[in-house]
Amino acid sequence: MFGLSGTRVFGRSGIESSDYREPESRATPQKRSTCEPLNIANKESYGFLLTGERLCIADDAVPPDIADCRCDDDPPLTHVTLVWQQGVREDWLRFGKPVSERIVDRTTRIESYVPGQLFAFVRWASNDYGTVLSSLDIVRAVGRHEAYTTLPQIDPGGDILLSVRGWPKVRNVFALIDAVEEAAIDPCDVAPDHWRHMHNRLAAGMQPRAYAPDRHRVWMRRRKLSS
């Protein structure tokens, strides 16, 4: 039997099977700014802080007390709930720079983003019979009164720039994100229209155009002028 990728795979019992299991600690460490990485991973905590609440502030983000005293004029936050149960349910951010992070328990944390920030949310789940969910969504956090699309584990939702389902497609997008990073460009700063272009090309079975450094410089100038 062959898995979704076309390669021969084996089930959990060691016999040939068509179930398809990929992650289990395949998460790529997310790109952070001034935030230190989470505490050293261990089998008991799966890499998450076991107690307390930690606040991480990005370079150009909001003040560190935003979680404690928010006013009506403060930008609305988009909250992303991440659950990690290794080999069963694994959520992570391929890229993203949250302005705050709250540890809920051993397996769950919530990251928050201000309007305009981009992040790539990966979800993977499996049961005894194989993979039941593989998805990657690149989302722009929206501001107050902006239209948005609802997504699981994202409150209230966001502007979906790219969305794929199935691990082979997710892995393909990983490679495209890697290519952006190899050009010394932070995926968080990529023009949103490029992710939309990538989504449409992939949906049509076509190869997306590369994100050229010249285009990125033009986009950064435009963003600076409009800010």
Secondary structure, 3 states (H helix, E strand, C coil): CECCCCCECECCCCCECCCCCCCCCCCCCCCCCCCCCCCCCCCCCCCCCCCCCCCCCCCCCCCCCCCCCCCCCCCCCEEEEEEEECCCEEEEEEECCCCEEEECCCCEEEEEECCCCEEEEEEEEEECCEEEEEEEEEEECCCCCCCCEEECCEEEEEEEEEEEECHHHHHHHHHHHHHHHHCCCCHHHCCHHHHHHHHHHHHCCCCCCCCCHHHHHHHHHHHHHHC
